[in-house]
Amino acid sequence: MKRRSRTWWKTATGLLLTAVMLFPVYWMLNVSFTRDRDMRKSPPHWVPVHGTLDGYRAVLDQQMPYLATSLVIGLGTVVLTVALAAPAGYALAKLRPRGGGVIGFLLLAAQMIPGIIMAMGFYAIYLQLGLLRSVPGLIVADSTLAVPFAVLIFTAFMSGIPQELIQAAQMDGARALRTFWSVVLPMSRNAVVTVSLFAFLWSWSDFVFASTLTGGGAHEPVTLGIYHYIGNNNQEWNAIMATAVVASLPATVILVLAQRYVAAGVTAGAVKD
């Protein structure tokens, strides 16, 4: 009986804390359907009594180019991050080059550099190369945030792959590249999904690089689109919240679909047999 009582209280506490954390998300949805004339009612409507889709119509009319640009940047960042980090993680985990420990330390240190410092460096470089206000330039910049983390994830995951499989492939005549492509990478699916998800989320939500390197260009991501929209329409809160809802949907859907792979990828290498 006491155990049931304790379980009930734990469940109730968990539900209460979850409701508190998710309330801003619910209120964002509520406001996105609320009419302008009902926005300042006191007490406010806890549900959109007279719901409207005007905010979402405004999103479709004005924000779709920003969303498309963010999607291209996010997918490009994922491809570049996996292409660079997977071979690097394989090398550190299985080939064990000299100075591997130093490289791992440098990867950790790289994640401590403030984003604004990196943005200033990229600005100076891109100014010379003519890559300012370009989508490829932003893809490269966003990848610098994801690659160090991705290398560490791949290294931890690939360290858990049995060495016997690597040796069997080598006995069959496979070189290091063939072993990586045909044996190690297919077995690292969870790590690939984890890295891809975090790389996409980082690029999708980036504002510092976007405002520094692409501000004022022809192709801007959705974070800048929302920023401009708030400045131009600071009274149309249903449209602003509708924009936030639409911008959150791709990341939310991807996170829900990939959560089991992410759990396996993040915990890889944490337990040794």
N, C-alpha and C positions, 0 to 999 in steps of 0.2 A: 504493500500500500504506500509506504514512504517513497519507494522508488518511482511509482506512478506519479505521485505528487511532485517529486523533483523534476521528472520528465515533462510534466505539464507546464511547470513554471519556466523551464528552459525553452520549451517550444513557444510559449506566449511571449517571452522576452525576445527571442529571435525574430518572431513575427513583428513585434513592435519596432524593433530596431530596423528591420527591413523596410517597414512602412515609412519610417522617418527618412531613411536614405533615399527611397524611391519617390517621396512626395514631390520633390522638384520636377521629376520627370512627368509625374501625373499632372502637375500644375501647368507645365509647358504644353502638354496635350490639351488640357482644358482651355487655356487661353487661345490656343491656335484655332479653336472652333468658336470662340466667343465673338459676338458682334462688337463693333467699336462703341456703340452707345451703351452697352452693358459692362464695359471694361472697368468703370470706376464706381459701380454700384456698391453700396454698403448696407448690409453685409454682401460680400461677393457671392456669385453663383458657384457652388461647388461642382456643379455639372453644367455643361452648356445647354441651358434650357431652350434657347432659340439659336441653335447651332447654325454656323455659316461656313461655307467653303471658300470665301473670298480670299483668305490668306493663302490657301493652297493654289488658287488660280494665279495669284500674284507670283508665287514661287515658280510655277510652270512657265509663266510669261517672262520672268526676269532672271531667275537663278539657274536655269538648266545649263547654260554655257559654263558657269563656274563649276557645277557638279560634274560635267563631262571632263573638264580640265583636271579636276581632282582625281577622277577615276583613272585617267591616263597616267597622271603622276604617280598615283598609288601603285598601279600595276607595274609601271616601269621601275619603281623603287624595289618592288618585290623581286622582279627578275634580276636586277643588278645585284641586290643583296645576296640572294641565293647563289648566283653565279660566282660571286667573290668569296662568300663565307663558307660554303660547303667544301670546296677544295682545301681552303685554309684549315678548317676544322679537321678534315681527314689527315692532313699533313701533321698537325700537332698531336692528334690522337694516335695515329698508327705509324707514321714515318719517323716521328720523334726527331726533328732536326735539332742541330745545336742552337742553343739560345732559346729553346721553346719556352722555358720558364720566364725569361725576360719578355718575350713576345706576349705571353699571357698577362704579365704585369702591365705592359704598355696598353693592352686592350682595356684593362680595367681603368687605368689612368685616363684613357681617352674619353671614357664616359663621364668623367668629372669636369671636363672643360665646358664652361657655360656656352649655351647655344649662340648668344649674341656675339661672343668673341669669335666663334667659328664663322658666323655670318659676315662679320667685318672682313675676315680673311678672304672668304669666298668673293666678297664684293670687289676687293682689290684685284684678285686674280681674274674674275670674270670681266672686269672692266678692260683688262688688257686683251683678253681672248674674244671679246665680243659676245659673251654668253649671258649677259644681263637680260632680264625679262624674257627668258626662254624656258620652255618646258624641259629640255634635256639638262640644262644647268640646274634646275630645281631638283630633278631626279637624282643627279649626282650628289647634290648637297644633302638631301634627305637620306640618301644611302649611307652617308658618313655617320649618321646617328645610329643606324640599324646594324651596320656591319660588325662593329666590335661586340655588341651583344650577341649577334648571330653566330659569330665565330666561337664564342664561349659555349653557346647552346650546342652547336654541332660537335665541338670537342668533347663535351661531357657525354653526349649521346653516343658518338662513335667509339668512345673509349669502352663502352659496354658491349660492343659487338665482339663475339668470340674470335680470338686470334686464329683459331683453327680454320674458320671460314676463309680468312685472308690467305693462310698458308695453302689451303686446298686450291684456291684460285691461282696462286702462284705456281703450284705444281702442275696445273693444267696449261701453263704457259702464259697466263695473263700478266701483263705488266701493271705498274702502279695505277696508271690512268684507267685501264680497262677494269681493274679490280674495283676502283672507286666507282666507275659508272655502272657496272653490271652487278656488283655485289653490295657495296657499302651504301650507295645512294638509295637503292630501292628499300633497304632495310631501315633507312633513316626517315621514313615517311612522316612519323610524328614530329621529328625535329624540323623537317621542311615546312610542315603546316604551321608549327609554332612560330618559326622565324618569319614566314610569309605573313602571318596574321599581325605580328607586332610591327613589322616593317610597313605594312599597309596602314595600320592605325596611326603610327608616328607620322607618316607622310600625309595622311588624310586630315589630321588635326594640327599640322604644323602652321604656325603663324609667323614666327620670327624669321625663318628663311624666306617665306613667301612675301612678307612685307618688305624685306630688305633687298631681295634679289629679283622679284617679279612685279613689285608695286608699280602701277601705271602702265603695265604692258598689255598686249592684246589678249593674252591668255593668263588669267588669274585663277587660283584655286578657290574653293568654296569658303574657306576661312576669311579671305579678303572680301568675297562676295557678301557674306553676312556682315562684316565690318562696315562696308560701304552702305549696305542696306539700312543698318541701324542709324547711321549718320544722316541718311536721306529721308528716312521714314520713322523718325523717333516717336511718332504718335500712333502708328499702325502696329500695335503690339500683336495682333492676331497674325499678321503677315510675317512679323519677325519670328514669332514662335513657330509658325508653320515652316519657315525656312530652317530653323534649328531642328525640327522634327525630321524633315526630309534629309537634312545633312547627316543625321544620326542613324538613319535606317540602314545604309549599306554596312557600316561598321557593326551595328547590332546584329544584323542577319548573319554576317560572316562569323562573329563571335559565338553565336548560338550554334551554328552548324559545326564549328571546329573545336568546341570546348573540350570534347573528350580527347582529341589529339593533342590539344594544348596541355592538358593535365599530364599526359604521358611524356610529352616533350620537355616540359619544364622540370619534372622530377627525375629525368634520366640522369644516371650517373650519381644520384644522391645515395643509393644503397649498393653496396658491393656484396656479391655472393661469396 
